[in-house]
């Protein structure tokens, strides 16, 4: 296996040399100014460990609108408010989409969710379903008691830790995850132990969410240099597939529980949570946007994962020294019980 990797690497280097020797060095009159790209790798050699600083330094040379390539992927780099307005407002419909990449394919049910999906009809219909069925005023009002209960439990846990240093990030993440789990999935599907079938511990689901976040911001060479995709030199695709299996096993268990409850209740069945609603829509023959099983699980995963992708407003940012706080109650003790 090791010898095969060396053969592939030698072949890649040979192709690079051949392509460089035959690379056209003509002018780029129709493109904005920018550094001349190398064959295959583009301008990757100019991007340092702090990309925003590297791009800023390049913009000092090439101006407020700059063209570069990362591997074989073209980029327009905007470095002024006026130019940014043209892209984000005037021509928003042209530049609003997301690129196809390995993360969307392997960790988001092949773009069946909307978190990583490109801007197309699938994304529009998926967003419409979430707005109408998850974030509608009626749905939010009906689940208000869940948020009140979880906020009370959050304050009680802080009170119980009075005088002792705690990691606030974990408490905030646990509270939000409980709110989302009960609202979307019907009840909490994680426990402090691993004894209960089909559930995850808080540490397991946090680890899965961390892995999802890391893999979706990782610079996977296969996304930028397509012909290297099959080699998976960094091992990211292998990790994505393993993570996808873990999420799918959990989400399929949740869906099966909801399907079984519907069968048991028959005519008396009433949708109680988001999963019930999504499964009901998936069986609706008149639905304009057809939901298959992967689309249902993709939307479920989006609602859970979005907690971590937003990084809890900076509270879960990786730190060299984790942020600890010492709770100090300011109200009578009975107010926290």
C-alpha positions in Angstrom: 0.0 0.0 0.0 2.9 2.3 0.9 4.6 1.6 -2.5 1.4 2.4 -4.3 1.2 5.8 -2.6 4.7 6.6 -3.7 3.9 5.6 -7.3 0.8 7.9 -7.2 2.9 10.7 -5.8 5.6 10.3 -8.5 2.9 10.3 -11.2 1.4 13.4 -9.7 4.7 15.2 -9.8 5.4 14.1 -13.4 2.0 15.5 -14.4 2.7 18.7 -12.7 6.0 19.2 -14.5 4.4 18.2 -17.9 1.5 20.6 -17.4 3.9 23.4 -16.3 5.9 23.0 -19.4 2.8 23.2 -21.6 1.0 25.9 -19.5 -0.2 28.9 -21.6 1.4 32.1 -20.4 -1.0 34.4 -22.3 -2.5 37.5 -20.8 -5.8 37.6 -18.8 -7.3 40.7 -20.2 -10.9 39.7 -19.3 -10.1 39.0 -15.6 -9.3 41.3 -12.7 -5.6 41.6 -11.8 -4.0 39.0 -9.6 -0.9 36.9 -9.1 0.0 34.4 -11.9 -1.1 30.9 -10.8 1.0 27.8 -10.9 -0.4 24.8 -12.8 -2.5 22.5 -10.7 -1.9 24.3 -7.3 -2.9 27.8 -8.5 -2.0 30.4 -5.9 -1.9 28.0 -2.9 1.7 28.8 -2.4 0.8 32.4 -1.6 -1.7 31.5 1.1 -0.1 31.3 4.6 -1.3 29.9 7.9 -3.4 33.1 8.3 -5.3 33.4 5.0 -7.0 36.7 5.7 -3.6 38.4 6.2 -2.1 36.7 3.1 -5.1 38.0 1.0 -4.8 41.5 2.6 -1.1 41.7 1.6 -1.9 40.5 -1.9 -4.7 43.1 -2.2 -2.1 45.9 -1.5 -0.5 44.9 -4.7 -3.4 43.9 -7.0 -6.2 46.2 -5.8 -9.7 46.1 -4.2 -10.9 43.4 -6.7 -8.4 40.6 -7.2 -8.5 37.3 -9.0 -6.7 34.2 -7.7 -7.1 30.4 -8.0 -6.8 27.9 -5.2 -5.9 24.7 -6.9 -8.2 24.8 -9.9 -11.0 26.8 -8.2 -11.2 30.5 -9.1 -11.9 33.2 -6.5 -12.7 36.9 -6.7 -11.3 38.7 -3.6 -13.1 41.9 -2.7 -11.3 44.4 -0.4 -13.5 47.5 -0.3 -17.0 48.3 1.1 -18.2 49.6 -2.2 -17.1 46.5 -4.1 -18.5 44.2 -1.4 -21.9 45.9 -1.7 -22.0 45.1 -5.4 -21.4 41.4 -4.7 -23.5 41.0 -1.6 -26.4 43.2 -2.6 -26.5 44.2 -6.3 -25.4 40.8 -7.7 -26.4 38.7 -4.6 -28.4 36.2 -6.7 -25.3 35.3 -8.7 -22.9 34.8 -5.8 -25.3 33.5 -3.1 -24.6 29.8 -3.7 -22.2 27.4 -1.9 -19.6 25.2 -3.6 -19.9 21.5 -4.0 -17.3 19.8 -1.8 -16.6 16.6 0.0 -18.1 17.8 3.3 -21.5 18.4 1.7 -21.4 15.1 -0.1 -20.3 12.9 2.8 -21.5 14.6 6.0 -24.7 16.2 4.8 -26.5 13.3 3.0 -25.2 14.4 -0.4 -26.5 18.0 0.1 -30.0 16.7 1.2 -30.0 19.2 4.1 -29.7 23.0 3.6 -26.8 23.8 5.8 -24.2 22.9 3.1 -26.4 22.7 0.1 -25.9 25.0 -2.9 -28.5 27.7 -3.6 -31.1 25.9 -5.8 -34.7 24.7 -5.7 -33.9 22.0 -3.1 -32.4 24.7 -0.8 -35.4 27.0 -1.3 -38.0 24.3 -0.6 -36.0 23.0 2.4 -35.7 26.5 3.9 -39.4 27.0 3.3 -40.3 23.8 5.2 -38.1 24.9 8.2 -39.6 28.4 8.3 -43.2 27.1 8.2 -42.8 24.0 10.4 -39.9 24.8 12.8 -39.6 28.6 13.2 -43.2 29.6 12.7 -44.8 31.7 15.5 -47.2 28.8 16.3 -44.4 26.3 16.7 -42.2 28.6 18.8 -45.1 29.4 21.1 -46.0 25.8 21.5 -42.5 24.9 22.6 -42.0 27.9 24.9 -42.4 25.7 28.0 -39.4 23.6 26.9 -37.2 26.7 26.8 -38.5 27.9 30.2 -37.8 24.5 31.8 -34.3 24.1 30.3 -33.4 27.7 31.3 -34.5 26.9 34.9 -32.4 23.7 34.9 -29.5 25.7 33.6 -29.7 28.2 36.4 -30.2 25.4 38.9 -27.0 23.7 37.7 -25.1 26.9 38.0 -26.5 27.5 41.5 -25.4 23.9 42.5 -21.9 24.8 41.4 -21.7 28.0 43.4 -18.2 28.8 44.6 -16.6 26.2 42.3 -14.9 26.9 38.9 -16.9 25.5 35.9 -16.6 25.6 32.1 -19.5 27.9 31.2 -19.3 26.7 27.5 -20.4 23.1 28.5 -23.3 24.3 30.5 -24.6 26.7 27.8 -24.1 24.0 25.1 -26.0 21.4 27.2 -28.9 23.8 27.7 -29.2 24.7 24.0 -28.8 21.0 23.0 -31.6 20.0 25.4 -33.9 22.7 24.0 -33.2 21.6 20.4 -33.4 17.9 21.1 -36.8 18.2 22.9 -38.2 20.6 20.3 -37.0 18.8 17.2 -36.7 15.1 18.3 -39.4 15.0 21.0 -37.2 14.3 24.0 -33.6 14.3 25.1 -31.6 11.6 23.3 -28.4 11.9 25.3 -27.7 10.7 28.8 -24.9 10.8 31.3 -24.3 7.0 30.8 -24.3 4.7 27.8 -26.7 2.1 29.3 -29.8 3.3 27.4 -30.2 1.9 23.9 -30.2 4.3 21.0 -29.0 7.3 22.9 -25.7 9.1 23.1 -23.8 10.6 26.0 -23.4 14.3 26.1 -19.7 13.8 25.5 -20.3 11.6 22.5 -22.6 14.1 20.7 -20.4 17.0 21.6 -17.4 15.1 20.1 -19.5 14.3 16.9 -20.4 18.0 16.6 -16.8 19.1 17.0 -15.7 16.6 14.4 -18.4 17.9 12.0 -17.2 21.5 12.5 -13.6 20.6 12.0 -14.2 18.6 8.9 -16.3 21.3 7.3 -13.7 24.0 7.8 -10.7 21.8 6.9 -8.9 22.6 3.7 -9.4 19.3 1.9 -7.0 19.1 -1.1 -9.4 17.1 -3.1 -11.8 20.0 -3.2 -9.2 22.3 -4.7 -7.3 19.9 -6.9 -9.9 17.5 -8.3 -7.6 14.9 -9.8 -6.1 14.3 -6.3 -9.6 13.6 -4.8 -9.4 9.8 -5.0 -6.1 9.6 -3.0 -7.6 11.3 0.1 -4.0 12.2 1.2 -5.1 14.0 4.4 -7.6 11.3 5.4 -10.5 13.8 5.7 -12.9 11.8 3.5 -12.4 8.7 5.5 -13.2 10.6 8.7 -16.3 12.2 7.0 -17.6 8.8 6.0 -17.1 7.4 9.6 -18.8 10.4 11.1 -21.7 10.1 8.6 -22.3 6.5 9.7 -22.5 7.6 13.4 -25.0 10.4 12.7 -27.0 8.2 10.4 -27.3 5.4 13.0 -28.5 7.8 15.6 -31.0 9.7 13.3 -32.4 6.5 11.9 -33.0 5.3 15.4 -34.9 8.5 16.2 -37.0 8.2 13.0 -37.8 4.5 13.7 -39.1 5.5 17.2 -41.4 8.1 15.7 -42.7 5.7 12.9 -43.4 3.0 15.5 -45.4 5.5 17.7 -47.4 6.5 14.7 -48.2 2.9 13.9 -49.2 2.2 17.5 -51.5 5.3 17.8 -53.0 4.9 14.3 -56.0 7.3 13.9 -55.2 9.0 17.2 -51.7 10.0 16.1 -50.9 13.7 16.5 -47.6 15.2 15.4 -45.8 16.4 18.6 -42.4 17.5 17.3 -40.5 18.5 14.2 -39.6 14.9 13.3 -43.2 13.9 13.3 -44.0 16.8 11.0 -41.1 16.0 8.6 -42.1 12.3 8.4 -45.7 13.3 7.7 -44.6 15.6 4.9 -42.4 12.9 3.4 -45.6 10.8 3.0 -47.6 13.7 1.5 -48.2 12.9 -2.3 -49.2 16.5 -3.0 -46.1 18.1 -1.5 -44.4 20.2 -4.2 -41.0 19.3 -2.8 -40.6 15.6 -2.3 -38.9 14.6 0.9 -37.1 11.3 0.9 -35.6 9.6 4.0 -32.2 11.2 3.5 -33.7 14.7 3.2 -35.6 14.2 6.5 -32.5 13.1 8.3 -30.5 15.9 6.6 -32.8 18.6 7.9 -32.8 17.0 11.4 -29.0 17.0 11.4 -28.9 20.6 10.3 -31.0 21.7 13.2 -28.7 19.9 15.7 -25.4 20.8 14.0 -26.2 24.4 13.6 -25.7 24.9 17.3 -22.0 24.0 16.9 -21.5 25.7 13.6 -22.5 29.0 15.2 -20.0 28.3 17.9 -22.5 29.4 20.6 -21.5 33.0 19.8 -17.9 32.4 20.6 -18.3 30.5 23.8 -17.0 27.3 22.2 -14.1 28.8 20.4 -11.0 26.7 21.0 -8.7 28.3 23.6 -5.3 27.4 24.8 -6.6 27.9 28.3 -10.3 27.0 28.6 -12.5 29.8 30.0 -13.7 29.0 33.6 -16.1 31.0 35.7 -17.1 30.8 39.4 -20.9 31.1 39.8 -22.1 33.5 42.5 -25.8 33.5 43.3 -27.5 36.8 43.7 -31.0 35.6 44.5 -32.4 33.5 47.4 -31.7 29.8 47.1 -35.3 28.8 46.7 -35.5 30.8 43.5 -33.2 28.2 41.8 -35.1 25.1 42.9 
